[in-house]
Amino acid sequence: MRTFGNRFEDRTVVVTGAASGFGEAMAKRFAAEGATVLATDVNADALDRVVTEIADAGGHAVAKRVDVSRPDDVAAMVADAVGLAGRLDVLVNNAGFSHLSGPVWELEEAEFDRVFATNVKGVWLGVKYAVPQMIERGGGVIVNTASIGAVAPRPGVTVYNSTKGAVMTMTRGLAVELARYRIRVNALNPVAADTGFMRGALGVDTLPEENRAALIRGIPLRRLTEPADVAAAAAFLASDEAEFLTGVCLPVDGGRSIS
Ligand SMILES: NC(=O)c1ccc[n+]([C@@H]2O[C@H](COP(=O)([O-])OP(=O)(O)OC[C@H]3O[C@@H](n4cnc5c(N)ncnc54)[C@H](O)[C@@H]3O)[C@@H](O)[C@H]2O)c1
């Protein structure tokens, strides 16, 4: 396992959406830095692979099937996390997806509800159940995965981008509300990455070359986001090195939001 330091030694970290993409990279990064990780996702098979790979690399992670839009699942997730070592230090609300890109008036109501249930209600449920535990032990850190699409939206995924706007506002509101309990709340705003996300947004397993080239043209650093970029940013925001940072929505976007 590559060594990054031990910033999360003796800490328990929960990552949602950990079976793929950014969440997988974050779970692996926190484990590599010494955390006990509760890796959660709706995709139990892929989650088992991630946890096995973490164990093979010498890390400590436990898998749990959790649908973040279901209150009982999220309550059980927090209880399990506390059960691992008696505390919950870091919650990463990362699970999310996009509806298929297309005209906003063609989106089905059920799809609108489904994407808000995971991307927005899922974050709130994580907060609802994790915060009392964090208050009880004197503090904690929450990191939410938003999107640069909330700041600089492009056509076709307006409802998805709106969910991420809600995540940004929740992040900033929570930062103010929870500071008195020594709970920091920050968000990550990645630009496009060729992850499982593209299956939802574009209906493809891998980005077609013309889409990739068009996306890269809009990014000053001339590449897409890699999951490792997001993992590094999440680990920093969750670490003690970021102890004075709260309410930050950090672009992980190669400069896309300022170009
Ligand atoms: N890939 C991108 O272009 C991009 C850009 C900006 C933000 N994001 C955001 O990053 C986060 C991670 O996405 P990714 O790119 O790694 O995609 P991904 O599809 O590779 O990973 C997302 C994971 O979330 C899980 N998931 C979906 N709904 C869930 C639910 N209700 N409960 C629990 N788990 C659920 C999926 O099974 C999947 O394993 C998402 O919130 C996404 O909106 C992605």
The ligand as an SDF file (V2000), in Angstrom:
LIG
                    3D

 44 48  0  0  0  0  0  0  0  0999 V2000
  -18.2360   11.5260  -11.9640 N   0  0  0  0  0  0  0  0  0  0  0  0
  -18.5330   12.7930  -12.1260 C   0  0  0  0  0  0  0  0  0  0  0  0
  -18.4500   13.3530  -13.2270 O   0  0  0  0  0  0  0  0  0  0  0  0
  -18.9600   13.5930  -10.9130 C   0  0  0  0  0  0  0  0  0  0  0  0
  -18.6970   14.9740  -10.9160 C   0  0  0  0  0  0  0  0  0  0  0  0
  -19.0830   15.7330   -9.8000 C   0  0  0  0  0  0  0  0  0  0  0  0
  -19.7030   15.1210   -8.7280 C   0  0  0  0  0  0  0  0  0  0  0  0
  -19.9380   13.7710   -8.7620 N   0  0  0  0  0  0  0  0  0  0  0  0
  -20.5760   13.1840   -7.5950 C   0  0  0  0  0  0  0  0  0  0  0  0
  -19.6280   12.3230   -6.9950 O   0  0  0  0  0  0  0  0  0  0  0  0
  -20.2990   11.3350   -6.2100 C   0  0  0  0  0  0  0  0  0  0  0  0
  -19.7240    9.9740   -6.5270 C   0  0  0  0  0  0  0  0  0  0  0  0
  -19.9760    9.7020   -7.8990 O   0  0  0  0  0  0  0  0  0  0  0  0
  -18.9580    8.8580   -8.7930 P   0  0  0  0  0  0  0  0  0  0  0  0
  -18.5290    9.7290   -9.8990 O   0  0  0  0  0  0  0  0  0  0  0  0
  -17.9510    8.2030   -7.9490 O   0  0  0  0  0  0  0  0  0  0  0  0
  -19.9890    7.7960   -9.4180 O   0  0  0  0  0  0  0  0  0  0  0  0
  -20.0750    6.2000   -9.2360 P   0  0  0  0  0  0  0  0  0  0  0  0
  -21.3410    5.8070   -9.9100 O   0  0  0  0  0  0  0  0  0  0  0  0
  -18.8110    5.5710   -9.6950 O   0  0  0  0  0  0  0  0  0  0  0  0
  -20.2170    6.0000   -7.6590 O   0  0  0  0  0  0  0  0  0  0  0  0
  -21.3840    6.3420   -6.9690 C   0  0  0  0  0  0  0  0  0  0  0  0
  -21.7440    5.2220   -6.0090 C   0  0  0  0  0  0  0  0  0  0  0  0
  -22.9100    5.6290   -5.2740 O   0  0  0  0  0  0  0  0  0  0  0  0
  -23.7350    4.4770   -5.1180 C   0  0  0  0  0  0  0  0  0  0  0  0
  -25.1190    4.8810   -4.8590 N   0  0  0  0  0  0  0  0  0  0  0  0
  -26.0080    5.4080   -5.7120 C   0  0  0  0  0  0  0  0  0  0  0  0
  -27.1860    5.6190   -5.1020 N   0  0  0  0  0  0  0  0  0  0  0  0
  -27.0230    5.2070   -3.8080 C   0  0  0  0  0  0  0  0  0  0  0  0
  -27.8690    5.1650   -2.6800 C   0  0  0  0  0  0  0  0  0  0  0  0
  -29.1490    5.5800   -2.7520 N   0  0  0  0  0  0  0  0  0  0  0  0
  -27.3680    4.7170   -1.5090 N   0  0  0  0  0  0  0  0  0  0  0  0
  -26.0940    4.2880   -1.4330 C   0  0  0  0  0  0  0  0  0  0  0  0
  -25.2520    4.2730   -2.4830 N   0  0  0  0  0  0  0  0  0  0  0  0
  -25.7130    4.7300   -3.6570 C   0  0  0  0  0  0  0  0  0  0  0  0
  -23.5720    3.7080   -6.4220 C   0  0  0  0  0  0  0  0  0  0  0  0
  -23.9440    2.3400   -6.2700 O   0  0  0  0  0  0  0  0  0  0  0  0
  -22.0960    3.9010   -6.7220 C   0  0  0  0  0  0  0  0  0  0  0  0
  -21.3100    2.8410   -6.1960 O   0  0  0  0  0  0  0  0  0  0  0  0
  -21.7810   11.4820   -6.5330 C   0  0  0  0  0  0  0  0  0  0  0  0
  -22.4160   12.2000   -5.4970 O   0  0  0  0  0  0  0  0  0  0  0  0
  -21.7730   12.2880   -7.8240 C   0  0  0  0  0  0  0  0  0  0  0  0
  -22.9510   13.0130   -7.9820 O   0  0  0  0  0  0  0  0  0  0  0  0
  -19.5670   13.0040   -9.8260 C   0  0  0  0  0  0  0  0  0  0  0  0
  1  2  1  0
  2  3  2  0
  2  4  1  0
  4  5  1  0
  4 44  2  0
  5  6  2  0
  6  7  1  0
  7  8  2  0
  8  9  1  0
  8 44  1  0
  9 10  1  0
  9 42  1  0
 10 11  1  0
 11 12  1  0
 11 40  1  0
 12 13  1  0
 13 14  1  0
 14 15  2  0
 14 16  1  0
 14 17  1  0
 17 18  1  0
 18 19  2  0
 18 20  1  0
 18 21  1  0
 21 22  1  0
 22 23  1  0
 23 24  1  0
 23 38  1  0
 24 25  1  0
 25 26  1  0
 25 36  1  0
 26 27  1  0
 26 35  1  0
 27 28  2  0
 28 29  1  0
 29 30  1  0
 29 35  2  0
 30 31  1  0
 30 32  2  0
 32 33  1  0
 33 34  2  0
 34 35  1  0
 36 37  1  0
 36 38  1  0
 38 39  1  0
 40 41  1  0
 40 42  1  0
 42 43  1  0
M  CHG  2   8   1  16  -1
M  END
$$$$
